[in-house]
Each structure stands twice: as C-alpha cells, then as structure tokens.
Amino acid sequence: MTTKADKSAQVRADYNAFLAMCPSRQLLDRISDKWVVLILCALSGDTPDRPGASPAPKAMRYSELARLLAGVSQKMLTQTLRALERDGLLIRTVTPTVPVTVTYALTDLGLSLHHLTGGLRSWAQSNMDQVLANREEHDARTP
C-alpha cells in the first residue's frame, strides 16, 4: 500500500531538475526565456503603460503583443505563443469576425507562473544600474 508520503517522495524523484533526463528541465528552459517572461507580464496586465496600477489579467490580440514587445520577431512571437498554449499557460481564442479576431489570455496556471516571473522582470529593471556599474568595474580591471 502506497502512502501519501510515498507518492510525494516519488514525484520529487520523478521531477528532479538536477538530473539530466528530467522533463522539468524542458519546462525550465521554456519559462526562463525573456519572451515568455514578457508575454506573461503583458497578459497579466503588468505593463509599463500602467505604472503603479494593480495588474489585472486581460486578453490581448497578437498585434497588441507585437507592439508591446519591442524587438520580438513575428516568428519568435508565434513560436512562443504556441508553446505557451501547448503547455497550458495561455489560451488562444478565435472569434469568427471579419477579419477573424484571435486573442490570447493567461490560464490560471499561466497566472500562477507570472507571479514568479513578474518578479524577475521587476528585479532586472530595479537592479540594472548596479549591474551595469559592476560590469564596468569588472571590465576596467580585467586585461
């Protein structure tokens, strides 16, 4: 008879990202991508056009995301959205209008991930001055 503790221990053994063959490594690769972090922030409502505002998740069209994510290529945005949909982090809704309207919105799973990745974006923005100063100092003393 398997106990709850045994099942929990087995799950920890099955998904140990420190092991080379662990499937959770693939997920870590996906969610550590800058475009994933920025898409999750955008769909959560955590965007630069709303400083100080409390984020409120909202559905966005592809073109809205493309405008907001400066520098993302059409190919990269499409690939990332498809991967996030496949992982169940966002939902793609097609509305039969003329022309067809396609929107993307976070699922509950995607929103829970944003609570973590949004902090990464915020940390990077808040600490960039110090990181740049550290880089300059390091480069000045490195031959």
PLY file of the C-alpha trace (Angstrom):
ply
format ascii 1.0
element vertex 143
property float x
property float y
property float z
element edge 142
property int vertex1
property int vertex2
end_header
0.00 0.00 0.00
1.42 3.37 -1.05
1.08 6.23 1.40
0.67 9.90 0.55
4.25 10.49 1.73
5.49 7.72 -0.59
3.67 9.27 -3.55
5.09 12.69 -2.70
8.60 11.26 -2.48
8.14 9.54 -5.86
7.03 12.79 -7.51
10.12 14.53 -6.13
12.27 11.72 -7.54
10.49 11.78 -10.93
10.88 15.55 -11.36
14.33 16.47 -10.15
15.66 19.24 -12.40
19.21 18.46 -11.32
19.01 15.14 -13.19
19.92 15.25 -16.88
16.84 13.41 -18.13
14.29 15.24 -16.00
11.37 16.58 -18.09
11.09 19.60 -15.81
14.37 20.85 -17.34
12.49 21.44 -20.60
9.94 23.49 -18.72
12.70 25.48 -17.02
14.20 26.18 -20.44
10.85 27.46 -21.66
9.99 29.67 -18.71
13.46 31.19 -18.45
13.10 32.71 -21.92
12.83 36.51 -21.95
9.89 36.47 -24.36
7.95 34.10 -22.11
8.50 36.37 -19.11
7.42 39.45 -21.08
4.36 37.76 -22.61
3.24 36.59 -19.17
3.69 40.14 -17.84
1.76 41.62 -20.77
-1.18 39.23 -20.45
-1.28 39.72 -16.68
-1.68 43.47 -17.16
1.74 44.12 -15.60
2.92 46.55 -18.30
4.93 49.80 -18.38
1.91 51.82 -19.54
0.26 51.15 -16.17
2.85 52.33 -13.61
1.75 51.68 -10.05
-1.51 50.11 -11.21
-2.56 46.79 -9.81
-2.17 44.22 -12.60
-5.41 42.86 -13.99
-5.19 39.98 -16.48
-6.56 40.78 -19.89
-6.84 39.12 -23.26
-4.71 40.66 -25.98
-4.57 40.37 -29.72
-1.40 39.26 -31.47
-0.79 42.75 -32.86
-1.09 44.29 -29.37
1.51 41.87 -28.04
3.81 42.51 -31.01
3.64 46.29 -30.45
4.26 45.99 -26.72
7.20 43.56 -27.02
9.71 45.75 -28.83
12.21 43.69 -30.80
10.34 40.38 -30.93
10.18 38.90 -34.41
6.91 37.61 -35.81
8.39 34.09 -35.93
9.57 34.19 -32.29
6.28 35.62 -31.01
4.28 32.99 -32.88
6.52 30.13 -31.68
6.41 31.35 -28.09
2.64 31.78 -28.05
2.17 28.29 -29.50
4.49 26.77 -26.91
2.74 28.56 -24.05
-0.62 27.38 -25.37
0.68 23.81 -25.61
1.90 23.96 -22.01
-1.49 25.23 -20.86
-0.18 28.61 -19.74
-2.37 30.61 -22.08
-5.48 30.09 -24.12
-5.94 31.17 -27.72
-9.47 32.22 -28.62
-10.60 32.62 -32.23
-13.70 34.75 -32.80
-15.32 34.37 -36.24
-15.50 38.02 -37.27
-14.39 39.70 -40.46
-11.44 39.63 -40.24
-11.06 36.80 -37.72
-10.16 38.01 -34.22
-7.62 35.99 -32.26
-6.88 36.79 -28.63
-4.56 35.33 -26.06
-5.21 35.18 -22.31
-3.49 33.60 -19.33
-4.89 30.46 -17.78
-4.84 30.06 -14.01
-1.61 28.09 -14.44
-0.09 30.89 -16.51
-1.15 33.49 -13.97
0.45 31.48 -11.17
3.71 31.39 -13.17
3.52 35.13 -13.78
3.55 35.71 -10.03
7.11 34.31 -10.12
8.40 35.61 -13.46
6.97 39.09 -12.95
9.32 39.41 -10.00
12.26 38.57 -12.27
11.35 41.36 -14.67
10.88 43.79 -11.81
14.20 42.78 -10.22
16.06 43.19 -13.53
14.62 46.66 -14.08
15.29 47.77 -10.48
18.87 46.50 -10.34
20.14 47.28 -13.83
22.10 50.38 -12.74
24.06 48.34 -10.20
24.66 45.52 -12.68
25.96 47.98 -15.30
28.28 49.59 -12.72
29.56 46.14 -11.71
30.22 45.23 -15.33
32.10 48.48 -15.94
34.22 47.96 -12.79
34.96 44.35 -13.75
35.87 45.24 -17.33
38.18 48.05 -16.14
40.28 45.68 -14.04
40.24 42.77 -16.50
43.09 42.84 -19.05
0 1
1 2
2 3
3 4
4 5
5 6
6 7
7 8
8 9
9 10
10 11
11 12
12 13
13 14
14 15
15 16
16 17
17 18
18 19
19 20
20 21
21 22
22 23
23 24
24 25
25 26
26 27
27 28
28 29
29 30
30 31
31 32
32 33
33 34
34 35
35 36
36 37
37 38
38 39
39 40
40 41
41 42
42 43
43 44
44 45
45 46
46 47
47 48
48 49
49 50
50 51
51 52
52 53
53 54
54 55
55 56
56 57
57 58
58 59
59 60
60 61
61 62
62 63
63 64
64 65
65 66
66 67
67 68
68 69
69 70
70 71
71 72
72 73
73 74
74 75
75 76
76 77
77 78
78 79
79 80
80 81
81 82
82 83
83 84
84 85
85 86
86 87
87 88
88 89
89 90
90 91
91 92
92 93
93 94
94 95
95 96
96 97
97 98
98 99
99 100
100 101
101 102
102 103
103 104
104 105
105 106
106 107
107 108
108 109
109 110
110 111
111 112
112 113
113 114
114 115
115 116
116 117
117 118
118 119
119 120
120 121
121 122
122 123
123 124
124 125
125 126
126 127
127 128
128 129
129 130
130 131
131 132
132 133
133 134
134 135
135 136
136 137
137 138
138 139
139 140
140 141
141 142
